[in-house]
Amino acid sequence: MYPYMDEREVVCPVCHTVNIFAVDHLPADALVCCSRCGEPVGRWSETHERPREDLALGPHAGS
């Protein structure tokens, strides 16, 4: 991943998919949708930043 990208995650309230968004910039009021079912999951400002240490360690961290 690129270090300048803003990475956020949010769980879809409908299908419970964990959506990870990585973008350069979005306005705080931008509506984001689930990548699986397409349902709106909230505004960009309501998403949660992903911890950087999780990204550096990879998908098998802590196992």
mmCIF file of the N, C-alpha and C atoms, coordinates in Angstrom:
data_MODEL
# 
_entry.id   MODEL 
# 
loop_
_atom_site.group_PDB 
_atom_site.id 
_atom_site.type_symbol 
_atom_site.label_atom_id 
_atom_site.label_alt_id 
_atom_site.label_comp_id 
_atom_site.label_asym_id 
_atom_site.label_entity_id 
_atom_site.label_seq_id 
_atom_site.pdbx_PDB_ins_code 
_atom_site.Cartn_x 
_atom_site.Cartn_y 
_atom_site.Cartn_z 
_atom_site.occupancy 
_atom_site.B_iso_or_equiv 
_atom_site.pdbx_formal_charge 
_atom_site.auth_seq_id 
_atom_site.auth_comp_id 
_atom_site.auth_asym_id 
_atom_site.auth_atom_id 
_atom_site.pdbx_PDB_model_num 
ATOM 1   N N  . MET A 1 1  ? 0.831   -1.183  0.000  1.00 0.00 ? 1  MET A N  1 
ATOM 2   C CA . MET A 1 1  ? 0.000   0.000   0.000  1.00 0.00 ? 1  MET A CA 1 
ATOM 3   C C  . MET A 1 1  ? 0.877   1.249   0.000  1.00 0.00 ? 1  MET A C  1 
ATOM 4   N N  . TYR A 1 2  ? 0.288   2.311   -0.435 1.00 0.00 ? 2  TYR A N  1 
ATOM 5   C CA . TYR A 1 2  ? 1.004   3.574   -0.478 1.00 0.00 ? 2  TYR A CA 1 
ATOM 6   C C  . TYR A 1 2  ? 0.862   4.290   0.856  1.00 0.00 ? 2  TYR A C  1 
ATOM 7   N N  . PRO A 1 3  ? 1.943   4.838   1.383  1.00 0.00 ? 3  PRO A N  1 
ATOM 8   C CA . PRO A 1 3  ? 1.887   5.464   2.710  1.00 0.00 ? 3  PRO A CA 1 
ATOM 9   C C  . PRO A 1 3  ? 0.991   6.695   2.785  1.00 0.00 ? 3  PRO A C  1 
ATOM 10  N N  . TYR A 1 4  ? 0.708   7.330   1.661  1.00 0.00 ? 4  TYR A N  1 
ATOM 11  C CA . TYR A 1 4  ? -0.122  8.533   1.696  1.00 0.00 ? 4  TYR A CA 1 
ATOM 12  C C  . TYR A 1 4  ? -1.611  8.223   1.647  1.00 0.00 ? 4  TYR A C  1 
ATOM 13  N N  . MET A 1 5  ? -1.968  6.977   1.424  1.00 0.00 ? 5  MET A N  1 
ATOM 14  C CA . MET A 1 5  ? -3.381  6.630   1.330  1.00 0.00 ? 5  MET A CA 1 
ATOM 15  C C  . MET A 1 5  ? -4.017  6.576   2.713  1.00 0.00 ? 5  MET A C  1 
ATOM 16  N N  . ASP A 1 6  ? -5.237  7.037   2.775  1.00 0.00 ? 6  ASP A N  1 
ATOM 17  C CA . ASP A 1 6  ? -6.025  7.007   3.999  1.00 0.00 ? 6  ASP A CA 1 
ATOM 18  C C  . ASP A 1 6  ? -6.804  5.705   3.981  1.00 0.00 ? 6  ASP A C  1 
ATOM 19  N N  . GLU A 1 7  ? -6.526  4.814   4.919  1.00 0.00 ? 7  GLU A N  1 
ATOM 20  C CA . GLU A 1 7  ? -7.193  3.520   4.936  1.00 0.00 ? 7  GLU A CA 1 
ATOM 21  C C  . GLU A 1 7  ? -8.174  3.452   6.094  1.00 0.00 ? 7  GLU A C  1 
ATOM 22  N N  . ARG A 1 8  ? -9.396  3.108   5.771  1.00 0.00 ? 8  ARG A N  1 
ATOM 23  C CA . ARG A 1 8  ? -10.456 3.043   6.768  1.00 0.00 ? 8  ARG A CA 1 
ATOM 24  C C  . ARG A 1 8  ? -11.222 1.745   6.600  1.00 0.00 ? 8  ARG A C  1 
ATOM 25  N N  . GLU A 1 9  ? -11.920 1.350   7.654  1.00 0.00 ? 9  GLU A N  1 
ATOM 26  C CA . GLU A 1 9  ? -12.772 0.168   7.547  1.00 0.00 ? 9  GLU A CA 1 
ATOM 27  C C  . GLU A 1 9  ? -14.096 0.404   8.249  1.00 0.00 ? 9  GLU A C  1 
ATOM 28  N N  . VAL A 1 10 ? -15.117 -0.276  7.762  1.00 0.00 ? 10 VAL A N  1 
ATOM 29  C CA . VAL A 1 10 ? -16.449 -0.199  8.351  1.00 0.00 ? 10 VAL A CA 1 
ATOM 30  C C  . VAL A 1 10 ? -17.170 -1.512  8.045  1.00 0.00 ? 10 VAL A C  1 
ATOM 31  N N  . VAL A 1 11 ? -17.957 -1.980  9.004  1.00 0.00 ? 11 VAL A N  1 
ATOM 32  C CA . VAL A 1 11 ? -18.716 -3.213  8.838  1.00 0.00 ? 11 VAL A CA 1 
ATOM 33  C C  . VAL A 1 11 ? -20.106 -2.872  8.317  1.00 0.00 ? 11 VAL A C  1 
ATOM 34  N N  . CYS A 1 12 ? -20.532 -3.590  7.283  1.00 0.00 ? 12 CYS A N  1 
ATOM 35  C CA . CYS A 1 12 ? -21.855 -3.376  6.711  1.00 0.00 ? 12 CYS A CA 1 
ATOM 36  C C  . CYS A 1 12 ? -22.920 -3.859  7.694  1.00 0.00 ? 12 CYS A C  1 
ATOM 37  N N  . PRO A 1 13 ? -23.912 -3.020  7.998  1.00 0.00 ? 13 PRO A N  1 
ATOM 38  C CA . PRO A 1 13 ? -24.963 -3.436  8.933  1.00 0.00 ? 13 PRO A CA 1 
ATOM 39  C C  . PRO A 1 13 ? -25.927 -4.466  8.326  1.00 0.00 ? 13 PRO A C  1 
ATOM 40  N N  . VAL A 1 14 ? -25.912 -4.642  7.015  1.00 0.00 ? 14 VAL A N  1 
ATOM 41  C CA . VAL A 1 14 ? -26.830 -5.566  6.346  1.00 0.00 ? 14 VAL A CA 1 
ATOM 42  C C  . VAL A 1 14 ? -26.216 -6.957  6.201  1.00 0.00 ? 14 VAL A C  1 
ATOM 43  N N  . CYS A 1 15 ? -25.031 -7.048  5.543  1.00 0.00 ? 15 CYS A N  1 
ATOM 44  C CA . CYS A 1 15 ? -24.434 -8.364  5.277  1.00 0.00 ? 15 CYS A CA 1 
ATOM 45  C C  . CYS A 1 15 ? -23.216 -8.651  6.156  1.00 0.00 ? 15 CYS A C  1 
ATOM 46  N N  . HIS A 1 16 ? -22.807 -7.701  6.994  1.00 0.00 ? 16 HIS A N  1 
ATOM 47  C CA . HIS A 1 16 ? -21.720 -7.841  7.959  1.00 0.00 ? 16 HIS A CA 1 
ATOM 48  C C  . HIS A 1 16 ? -20.339 -8.018  7.323  1.00 0.00 ? 16 HIS A C  1 
ATOM 49  N N  . THR A 1 17 ? -20.190 -7.608  6.076  1.00 0.00 ? 17 THR A N  1 
ATOM 50  C CA . THR A 1 17 ? -18.891 -7.631  5.410  1.00 0.00 ? 17 THR A CA 1 
ATOM 51  C C  . THR A 1 17 ? -18.028 -6.505  5.970  1.00 0.00 ? 17 THR A C  1 
ATOM 52  N N  . VAL A 1 18 ? -16.752 -6.792  6.243  1.00 0.00 ? 18 VAL A N  1 
ATOM 53  C CA . VAL A 1 18 ? -15.816 -5.749  6.656  1.00 0.00 ? 18 VAL A CA 1 
ATOM 54  C C  . VAL A 1 18 ? -15.289 -5.102  5.381  1.00 0.00 ? 18 VAL A C  1 
ATOM 55  N N  . ASN A 1 19 ? -15.646 -3.860  5.184  1.00 0.00 ? 19 ASN A N  1 
ATOM 56  C CA . ASN A 1 19 ? -15.223 -3.112  3.999  1.00 0.00 ? 19 ASN A CA 1 
ATOM 57  C C  . ASN A 1 19 ? -13.993 -2.295  4.336  1.00 0.00 ? 19 ASN A C  1 
ATOM 58  N N  . ILE A 1 20 ? -12.970 -2.397  3.497  1.00 0.00 ? 20 ILE A N  1 
ATOM 59  C CA . ILE A 1 20 ? -11.744 -1.627  3.688  1.00 0.00 ? 20 ILE A CA 1 
ATOM 60  C C  . ILE A 1 20 ? -11.631 -0.657  2.519  1.00 0.00 ? 20 ILE A C  1 
ATOM 61  N N  . PHE A 1 21 ? -11.551 0.612   2.838  1.00 0.00 ? 21 PHE A N  1 
ATOM 62  C CA . PHE A 1 21 ? -11.454 1.651   1.829  1.00 0.00 ? 21 PHE A CA 1 
ATOM 63  C C  . PHE A 1 21 ? -10.069 2.261   1.893  1.00 0.00 ? 21 PHE A C  1 
ATOM 64  N N  . ALA A 1 22 ? -9.406  2.384   0.742  1.00 0.00 ? 22 ALA A N  1 
ATOM 65  C CA . ALA A 1 22 ? -8.093  3.009   0.665  1.00 0.00 ? 22 ALA A CA 1 
ATOM 66  C C  . ALA A 1 22 ? -8.144  4.041   -0.459 1.00 0.00 ? 22 ALA A C  1 
ATOM 67  N N  . VAL A 1 23 ? -8.135  5.293   -0.074 1.00 0.00 ? 23 VAL A N  1 
ATOM 68  C CA . VAL A 1 23 ? -8.248  6.369   -1.058 1.00 0.00 ? 23 VAL A CA 1 
ATOM 69  C C  . VAL A 1 23 ? -7.304  7.506   -0.684 1.00 0.00 ? 23 VAL A C  1 
ATOM 70  N N  . ASP A 1 24 ? -7.037  8.358   -1.653 1.00 0.00 ? 24 ASP A N  1 
ATOM 71  C CA . ASP A 1 24 ? -6.205  9.524   -1.392 1.00 0.00 ? 24 ASP A CA 1 
ATOM 72  C C  . ASP A 1 24 ? -6.950  10.534  -0.526 1.00 0.00 ? 24 ASP A C  1 
ATOM 73  N N  . HIS A 1 25 ? -8.208  10.775  -0.855 1.00 0.00 ? 25 HIS A N  1 
ATOM 74  C CA . HIS A 1 25 ? -8.992  11.759  -0.097 1.00 0.00 ? 25 HIS A CA 1 
ATOM 75  C C  . HIS A 1 25 ? -10.461 11.649  -0.485 1.00 0.00 ? 25 HIS A C  1 
ATOM 76  N N  . LEU A 1 26 ? -11.331 11.737  0.493  1.00 0.00 ? 26 LEU A N  1 
ATOM 77  C CA . LEU A 1 26 ? -12.771 11.846  0.259  1.00 0.00 ? 26 LEU A CA 1 
ATOM 78  C C  . LEU A 1 26 ? -13.312 12.924  1.183  1.00 0.00 ? 26 LEU A C  1 
ATOM 79  N N  . PRO A 1 27 ? -14.308 13.689  0.737  1.00 0.00 ? 27 PRO A N  1 
ATOM 80  C CA . PRO A 1 27 ? -14.940 14.654  1.642  1.00 0.00 ? 27 PRO A CA 1 
ATOM 81  C C  . PRO A 1 27 ? -15.582 13.919  2.818  1.00 0.00 ? 27 PRO A C  1 
ATOM 82  N N  . ALA A 1 28 ? -15.630 14.555  3.966  1.00 0.00 ? 28 ALA A N  1 
ATOM 83  C CA . ALA A 1 28 ? -16.166 13.926  5.181  1.00 0.00 ? 28 ALA A CA 1 
ATOM 84  C C  . ALA A 1 28 ? -17.603 13.465  5.010  1.00 0.00 ? 28 ALA A C  1 
ATOM 85  N N  . ASP A 1 29 ? -18.365 14.157  4.168  1.00 0.00 ? 29 ASP A N  1 
ATOM 86  C CA . ASP A 1 29 ? -19.770 13.790  4.008  1.00 0.00 ? 29 ASP A CA 1 
ATOM 87  C C  . ASP A 1 29 ? -20.024 12.822  2.844  1.00 0.00 ? 29 ASP A C  1 
ATOM 88  N N  . ALA A 1 30 ? -18.953 12.303  2.225  1.00 0.00 ? 30 ALA A N  1 
ATOM 89  C CA . ALA A 1 30 ? -19.113 11.350  1.120  1.00 0.00 ? 30 ALA A CA 1 
ATOM 90  C C  . ALA A 1 30 ? -19.742 10.058  1.638  1.00 0.00 ? 30 ALA A C  1 
ATOM 91  N N  . LEU A 1 31 ? -20.725 9.554   0.908  1.00 0.00 ? 31 LEU A N  1 
ATOM 92  C CA . LEU A 1 31 ? -21.401 8.325   1.278  1.00 0.00 ? 31 LEU A CA 1 
ATOM 93  C C  . LEU A 1 31 ? -20.606 7.138   0.743  1.00 0.00 ? 31 LEU A C  1 
ATOM 94  N N  . VAL A 1 32 ? -20.309 6.162   1.605  1.00 0.00 ? 32 VAL A N  1 
ATOM 95  C CA . VAL A 1 32 ? -19.596 4.955   1.171  1.00 0.00 ? 32 VAL A CA 1 
ATOM 96  C C  . VAL A 1 32 ? -20.553 3.772   1.233  1.00 0.00 ? 32 VAL A C  1 
ATOM 97  N N  . CYS A 1 33 ? -20.379 2.846   0.293  1.00 0.00 ? 33 CYS A N  1 
ATOM 98  C CA . CYS A 1 33 ? -21.274 1.700   0.181  1.00 0.00 ? 33 CYS A CA 1 
ATOM 99  C C  . CYS A 1 33 ? -20.516 0.394   0.334  1.00 0.00 ? 33 CYS A C  1 
ATOM 100 N N  . CYS A 1 34 ? -21.225 -0.642  0.727  1.00 0.00 ? 34 CYS A N  1 
ATOM 101 C CA . CYS A 1 34 ? -20.649 -1.968  0.910  1.00 0.00 ? 34 CYS A CA 1 
ATOM 102 C C  . CYS A 1 34 ? -20.169 -2.516  -0.432 1.00 0.00 ? 34 CYS A C  1 
ATOM 103 N N  . SER A 1 35 ? -18.978 -3.103  -0.435 1.00 0.00 ? 35 SER A N  1 
ATOM 104 C CA . SER A 1 35 ? -18.425 -3.654  -1.664 1.00 0.00 ? 35 SER A CA 1 
ATOM 105 C C  . SER A 1 35 ? -19.098 -4.972  -2.051 1.00 0.00 ? 35 SER A C  1 
ATOM 106 N N  . ARG A 1 36 ? -19.798 -5.583  -1.117 1.00 0.00 ? 36 ARG A N  1 
ATOM 107 C CA . ARG A 1 36 ? -20.446 -6.868  -1.394 1.00 0.00 ? 36 ARG A CA 1 
ATOM 108 C C  . ARG A 1 36 ? -21.910 -6.697  -1.809 1.00 0.00 ? 36 ARG A C  1 
ATOM 109 N N  . CYS A 1 37 ? -22.706 -6.003  -0.996 1.00 0.00 ? 37 CYS A N  1 
ATOM 110 C CA . CYS A 1 37 ? -24.148 -5.915  -1.278 1.00 0.00 ? 37 CYS A CA 1 
ATOM 111 C C  . CYS A 1 37 ? -24.576 -4.556  -1.828 1.00 0.00 ? 37 CYS A C  1 
ATOM 112 N N  . GLY A 1 38 ? -23.700 -3.544  -1.771 1.00 0.00 ? 38 GLY A N  1 
ATOM 113 C CA . GLY A 1 38 ? -24.010 -2.237  -2.325 1.00 0.00 ? 38 GLY A CA 1 
ATOM 114 C C  . GLY A 1 38 ? -24.794 -1.308  -1.421 1.00 0.00 ? 38 GLY A C  1 
ATOM 115 N N  . GLU A 1 39 ? -25.135 -1.774  -0.225 1.00 0.00 ? 39 GLU A N  1 
ATOM 116 C CA . GLU A 1 39 ? -25.883 -0.932  0.712  1.00 0.00 ? 39 GLU A CA 1 
ATOM 117 C C  . GLU A 1 39 ? -25.005 0.204   1.240  1.00 0.00 ? 39 GLU A C  1 
ATOM 118 N N  . PRO A 1 40 ? -25.574 1.384   1.448  1.00 0.00 ? 40 PRO A N  1 
ATOM 119 C CA . PRO A 1 40 ? -24.813 2.468   2.073  1.00 0.00 ? 40 PRO A CA 1 
ATOM 120 C C  . PRO A 1 40 ? -24.411 2.067   3.499  1.00 0.00 ? 40 PRO A C  1 
ATOM 121 N N  . VAL A 1 41 ? -23.151 2.272   3.843  1.00 0.00 ? 41 VAL A N  1 
ATOM 122 C CA . VAL A 1 41 ? -22.678 1.910   5.183  1.00 0.00 ? 41 VAL A CA 1 
ATOM 123 C C  . VAL A 1 41 ? -22.368 3.130   6.040  1.00 0.00 ? 41 VAL A C  1 
ATOM 124 N N  . GLY A 1 42 ? -22.504 4.312   5.475  1.00 0.00 ? 42 GLY A N  1 
ATOM 125 C CA . GLY A 1 42 ? -22.286 5.521   6.259  1.00 0.00 ? 42 GLY A CA 1 
ATOM 126 C C  . GLY A 1 42 ? -21.490 6.561   5.510  1.00 0.00 ? 42 GLY A C  1 
ATOM 127 N N  . ARG A 1 43 ? -21.203 7.618   6.202  1.00 0.00 ? 43 ARG A N  1 
ATOM 128 C CA . ARG A 1 43 ? -20.389 8.707   5.658  1.00 0.00 ? 43 ARG A CA 1 
ATOM 129 C C  . ARG A 1 43 ? -18.920 8.406   5.910  1.00 0.00 ? 43 ARG A C  1 
ATOM 130 N N  . TRP A 1 44 ? -18.058 8.973   5.082  1.00 0.00 ? 44 TRP A N  1 
ATOM 131 C CA . TRP A 1 44 ? -16.615 8.774   5.222  1.00 0.00 ? 44 TRP A CA 1 
ATOM 132 C C  . TRP A 1 44 ? -16.150 9.143   6.624  1.00 0.00 ? 44 TRP A C  1 
ATOM 133 N N  . SER A 1 45 ? -16.713 10.190  7.196  1.00 0.00 ? 45 SER A N  1 
ATOM 134 C CA . SER A 1 45 ? -16.309 10.640  8.532  1.00 0.00 ? 45 SER A CA 1 
ATOM 135 C C  . SER A 1 45 ? -16.712 9.646   9.618  1.00 0.00 ? 45 SER A C  1 
ATOM 136 N N  . GLU A 1 46 ? -17.619 8.705   9.311  1.00 0.00 ? 46 GLU A N  1 
ATOM 137 C CA . GLU A 1 46 ? -18.067 7.713   10.289 1.00 0.00 ? 46 GLU A CA 1 
ATOM 138 C C  . GLU A 1 46 ? -17.276 6.404   10.222 1.00 0.00 ? 46 GLU A C  1 
ATOM 139 N N  . THR A 1 47 ? -16.381 6.289   9.247  1.00 0.00 ? 47 THR A N  1 
ATOM 140 C CA . THR A 1 47 ? -15.563 5.081   9.129  1.00 0.00 ? 47 THR A CA 1 
ATOM 141 C C  . THR A 1 47 ? -14.424 5.140   10.140 1.00 0.00 ? 47 THR A C  1 
ATOM 142 N N  . HIS A 1 48 ? -13.746 4.029   10.355 1.00 0.00 ? 48 HIS A N  1 
ATOM 143 C CA . HIS A 1 48 ? -12.685 3.955   11.354 1.00 0.00 ? 48 HIS A CA 1 
ATOM 144 C C  . HIS A 1 48 ? -11.340 3.733   10.683 1.00 0.00 ? 48 HIS A C  1 
ATOM 145 N N  . GLU A 1 49 ? -10.323 4.476   11.134 1.00 0.00 ? 49 GLU A N  1 
ATOM 146 C CA . GLU A 1 49 ? -8.988  4.293   10.579 1.00 0.00 ? 49 GLU A CA 1 
ATOM 147 C C  . GLU A 1 49 ? -8.461  2.916   10.929 1.00 0.00 ? 49 GLU A C  1 
ATOM 148 N N  . ARG A 1 50 ? -7.802  2.277   9.969  1.00 0.00 ? 50 ARG A N  1 
ATOM 149 C CA . ARG A 1 50 ? -7.192  0.980   10.217 1.00 0.00 ? 50 ARG A CA 1 
ATOM 150 C C  . ARG A 1 50 ? -5.869  1.195   10.947 1.00 0.00 ? 50 ARG A C  1 
ATOM 151 N N  . PRO A 1 51 ? -5.578  0.374   11.953 1.00 0.00 ? 51 PRO A N  1 
ATOM 152 C CA . PRO A 1 51 ? -4.290  0.485   12.646 1.00 0.00 ? 51 PRO A CA 1 
ATOM 153 C C  . PRO A 1 51 ? -3.138  0.178   11.696 1.00 0.00 ? 51 PRO A C  1 
ATOM 154 N N  . ARG A 1 52 ? -2.139  1.005   11.666 1.00 0.00 ? 52 ARG A N  1 
ATOM 155 C CA . ARG A 1 52 ? -1.003  0.835   10.763 1.00 0.00 ? 52 ARG A CA 1 
ATOM 156 C C  . ARG A 1 52 ? -0.198  -0.426  11.067 1.00 0.00 ? 52 ARG A C  1 
ATOM 157 N N  . GLU A 1 53 ? -0.097  -0.830  12.335 1.00 0.00 ? 53 GLU A N  1 
ATOM 158 C CA . GLU A 1 53 ? 0.695   -2.028  12.655 1.00 0.00 ? 53 GLU A CA 1 
ATOM 159 C C  . GLU A 1 53 ? 0.063   -3.281  12.046 1.00 0.00 ? 53 GLU A C  1 
ATOM 160 N N  . ASP A 1 54 ? -1.260  -3.330  11.932 1.00 0.00 ? 54 ASP A N  1 
ATOM 161 C CA . ASP A 1 54 ? -1.923  -4.462  11.287 1.00 0.00 ? 54 ASP A CA 1 
ATOM 162 C C  . ASP A 1 54 ? -1.520  -4.565  9.826  1.00 0.00 ? 54 ASP A C  1 
ATOM 163 N N  . LEU A 1 55 ? -1.402  -3.437  9.162  1.00 0.00 ? 55 LEU A N  1 
ATOM 164 C CA . LEU A 1 55 ? -1.037  -3.429  7.749  1.00 0.00 ? 55 LEU A CA 1 
ATOM 165 C C  . LEU A 1 55 ? 0.407   -3.871  7.554  1.00 0.00 ? 55 LEU A C  1 
ATOM 166 N N  . ALA A 1 56 ? 1.289   -3.463  8.453  1.00 0.00 ? 56 ALA A N  1 
ATOM 167 C CA . ALA A 1 56 ? 2.702   -3.783  8.314  1.00 0.00 ? 56 ALA A CA 1 
ATOM 168 C C  . ALA A 1 56 ? 2.980   -5.256  8.576  1.00 0.00 ? 56 ALA A C  1 
ATOM 169 N N  . LEU A 1 57 ? 2.202   -5.866  9.460  1.00 0.00 ? 57 LEU A N  1 
ATOM 170 C CA . LEU A 1 57 ? 2.463   -7.251  9.833  1.00 0.00 ? 57 LEU A CA 1 
ATOM 171 C C  . LEU A 1 57 ? 1.830   -8.256  8.877  1.00 0.00 ? 57 LEU A C  1 
ATOM 172 N N  . GLY A 1 58 ? 0.852   -7.842  8.117  1.00 0.00 ? 58 GLY A N  1 
ATOM 173 C CA . GLY A 1 58 ? 0.229   -8.743  7.162  1.00 0.00 ? 58 GLY A CA 1 
ATOM 174 C C  . GLY A 1 58 ? -0.949  -9.494  7.736  1.00 0.00 ? 58 GLY A C  1 
ATOM 175 N N  . PRO A 1 59 ? -1.573  -10.351 6.915  1.00 0.00 ? 59 PRO A N  1 
ATOM 176 C CA . PRO A 1 59 ? -2.814  -11.009 7.309  1.00 0.00 ? 59 PRO A CA 1 
ATOM 177 C C  . PRO A 1 59 ? -2.657  -12.079 8.382  1.00 0.00 ? 59 PRO A C  1 
ATOM 178 N N  . HIS A 1 60 ? -1.440  -12.567 8.620  1.00 0.00 ? 60 HIS A N  1 
ATOM 179 C CA . HIS A 1 60 ? -1.239  -13.637 9.593  1.00 0.00 ? 60 HIS A CA 1 
ATOM 180 C C  . HIS A 1 60 ? -0.652  -13.137 10.909 1.00 0.00 ? 60 HIS A C  1 
ATOM 181 N N  . ALA A 1 61 ? -0.708  -11.835 11.118 1.00 0.00 ? 61 ALA A N  1 
ATOM 182 C CA . ALA A 1 61 ? -0.162  -11.259 12.343 1.00 0.00 ? 61 ALA A CA 1 
ATOM 183 C C  . ALA A 1 61 ? -0.917  -11.795 13.559 1.00 0.00 ? 61 ALA A C  1 
ATOM 184 N N  . GLY A 1 62 ? -0.174  -12.153 14.568 1.00 0.00 ? 62 GLY A N  1 
ATOM 185 C CA . GLY A 1 62 ? -0.775  -12.608 15.809 1.00 0.00 ? 62 GLY A CA 1 
ATOM 186 C C  . GLY A 1 62 ? -1.201  -14.059 15.811 1.00 0.00 ? 62 GLY A C  1 
ATOM 187 N N  . SER A 1 63 ? -0.926  -14.804 14.731 1.00 0.00 ? 63 SER A N  1 
ATOM 188 C CA . SER A 1 63 ? -1.324  -16.214 14.715 1.00 0.00 ? 63 SER A CA 1 
ATOM 189 C C  . SER A 1 63 ? -0.170  -17.120 15.068 1.00 0.00 ? 63 SER A C  1 
# 
